[in-house]
Amino acid sequence: MNRYPIWKYLTVLVAVVIGLLYTLPNLYGESPAVQISSAKSTLKLDAGMLDRAQDILKKSGVPSTGAAFEQNGPVGTVRVRFANTDQQILARDTIEKALNPNPAEPTYTVALNLLPASPSWLSAIGAHPMYLGLDLRGGVHFLLQVDMQGALAARYDSLVTDLRAALRDQRIENTGIERSAMSVVLSFSSAANRDRAISSLRTRNPDLQMVERTEGARQQVIATLSQTAMTAVQANALKQNITTLHNRINELGVAEPVIQQQGADRIVVQLPGVQDVAKAKDILGRTATLEIRMVDDSETARSALIAGTVPFGLERYQDRDGRPLLLRRQVILTGENLQDAQAGRDNLSQQAAVHLTLDSKGARIFRDITRDNVGKRMAILLFEKGRGEIVTAPVIRGEIPGGQVQISGSMSAEEAADTALLLRAGSLAAPMEIIEERTIGPSLGAENISKGFNSTLYGFIAIAIFMLIYYQLFGMFSSIGLALNVLMLLAVLSMLQATLTLPGIAAIALTLGMAIDSNVLINERIREELRNGEAPQQAITLGFERAWSTILDSNLTTLIVGVALLVFGSGPVRGFAVVHCLGILTSMFTSVVGVRALANLWYGRQKKLQSISIGTVWKPKD
C-alpha cells in the first residue's frame, strides 16, 4: 500500500545528489585575485596577456595559485589567484607598473578582485556559488548625479546644426543661428524670411516652441524645446548612462552589480566584492564621446605627416594599428545621432561589416556628407579622458540615404562585432558626478553572513527538537525533509546564480518555519485517521492524500503574495521575494514527496504493521 515505484525513489535520490553538488561551492569561500582588462575601448585583450602576466609575476618572485583567461563576448579578462591578500596587493602593484609605465595614460585596468575558491571539478559541471550582495560580501555603494543641464545643452548644440541644415535645404536666408543658454536664437533680415522659417520649422520640428522677437532691424525667433521633449532628452540620457555603466563595470569583474535609477536624475551603483574603490571611481567617472570627422588625405596632409607637423584646421590621431591620420576639426556627427550598431555581412562581397542606424537628423547630415565626399575617407573616433582614438576610417563609396550606414573593409567577423559593441555603448549621454559613497568592508559582510547562518541554524535545531519530541519518528522524517528543503533551495539559488542578501537569508529562515507547517498538517492528519480507527498503513496513505489539498491551498496563497512582491518590489524586497517563492516550491516537494518516500521506506514493507511512531494519539473519550 505504502510503496513508491522505483522511479519516485530515484527522483528523490537525484534531487538529494543535485542539492549536494550545487550547494557545495558555497562552502569553499573566496580567494583574493587580480583582474587585468583593457582600459581603452579600442584595445582588445587576448589570451597572450595571460602568459605576459605570469611572466611578470615569475620575474618578480610573486607566487600565484592559478590564472585563467576568460572571454565574455568581445570582452577579454585575465584573472590571477593568490594565497593571501598581501600577495594579491603586491602582484597588483607589480603588474600595474609593468603594463602601465605611464600612470597618467593607463592602457590596462589592473584591479583587485575576489573569485570563488571552489575546485575545478565542480566548476566543470556548472556548479558555482551564489552571488552575494553588498551587505554580505562587502564592497562599495555609489550615488551618481547626472548633469541633466549638460544633456539639454548638448541637445541644443545639435539642434543648432539641425536648424541650420533645415533652413539651407529650404533656401531660407538667415543672418545667424546660435545657442543662447537653453534656447536657439535664429536671426533674419526680414519678417518675410522669419515667417517662412517658422512655417517650415514647425512642420519639421514639432517639439520646438517658437516665439517671435524684434531687436532693432533684426527679426528673431527664439526656439525652445517643449516640456515633453526635454523630459524625453533627460530620460534617454539617463537610460544611455545606465547602459554605458553596465559595460564599464565589466572591467572590474563584478559578478552581480546593482545599477538602477533613483529619482529623475540619479543612478545607484552597488559593486559587491570590489576591493579597489579608487579604481572603481576612476572607471565610473570616465567620460567618453563618439565623433565622426572627415580624413584629410591630400598631398599637403601627407607631407605634413611625414614632416611631423599638423596644418591649421587639422588634428592628428592614431588608428587601432597605430598609424597616424590627419582629421578635420569639424565634427560631422556624434554618438547622440547613433541609434544602433550591429555586426553583419556586406551583401555583395560577403565580407564582415558593421551596420549603423542613424536618427533622422543624423541620416540627413550623413546623406549630404557622403554625396559631397565620394572617394574620401571619414573617421569614427572615440574620446576617453580627453584623448581620441580612431576606431575605423572607411572610404565613402557613394551617397548613403535613409540613415542605414555600412562600415566594411579589412576586418574579421570578430572585429566587426567588437566595433559594433564599441559604437553602441561607448559614450555617456550626460556628465555624472559621485555625490555619495559608502564602503562596506569584507569583515562586516562576513559578520552578517555568520549571524544569518547562525540564526538559520539555531532555528532549524529548535524546530527539529520540537518535531522529534512531539512526533517522534515522523518528527525525524520531517526534520530530514526540512534539511533536504534547505539543501534544494540553496542548490536552486546557486544554479540560477541568484544574488543572496540579508533579506534573502531572512527568507530562508522564514521558509523553515513555513515548510514545517506542511509536515505538521500531514502528521496531524495521520493522527486523525488513527483516532478514527484506521489501520496504520491506511492512516499513512490517507494522511498524505487528504493533507495535500490543504497544503496546496495554503502555499498557493502565500506564493501569490511572493509573486506580487517579486513583480512590484525592488532591491532587497525582490531579493526576499525570490528566495521566498523558491522556498515555497521546494518545501512542497520535500514535504509531500520526500517525507512520503522516507515513511514508505521505513513502514511500506511491513505487512502486519500494528503501530507507528508518531507521538501520542489522543483519542476522544466515549
Buried (B, 14 or more C-beta within 10 A) or exposed (E): EBEBEEEBBEBBEEBBEBBBBBBBBBEEEBBBBBBBBBBBBBEBBEEEBBEBBBEBBEEBEBEBBEBBBBEEEBBBBBBBBBEEBEBBBBBBBBBBEBBBEEEEEBEBBBBBBBBBBBEEEBEEEEBBBBBBBBBBBBBBBBBBBBBBBBBBBBBBBBBBBBBBBBBEEEEBEBBEBEBEEEBBBBBBEEEEBBBBBBEBBEEBBEBBBBEEEEEEEBBBBBBBBEEEBBEBBBBBBBEBBBBBBEBBBBBBBBBBBBBEBEEEBBBBBBBBBBBBBEBBEBBBBBEBBBBBBBBBBEEEBEEBBEEEEBBEEBBBBEBBEEEEBBBBEEBBBBBBBBBEBBBBBBEEEEBBBBBBBBBEBBBBBBBBBBEEBEEBBBBBBBBBBEEBBBBBBBBBEEBBEEBEBBBBBEBEEEBBBBBBBBBBBBBBBBBBEBEEBEBBEBEEBBEBBEEBEEBBEEBBEEBBEBBBEBBBBBBBBBBBBBBBBBBBBBBBBBBEEBBBBBBBBBBBBBBBEBBBBBBBBBBBBBBBBBEEEBBBBBBBBBBBEBBBEBBEEBBEEBBEEBEEBBEEBEBBEBBBBBBBBBBBBBBBBBBBBBBBBBBBBBBBEEEEBEEBEBBEBEEEEE
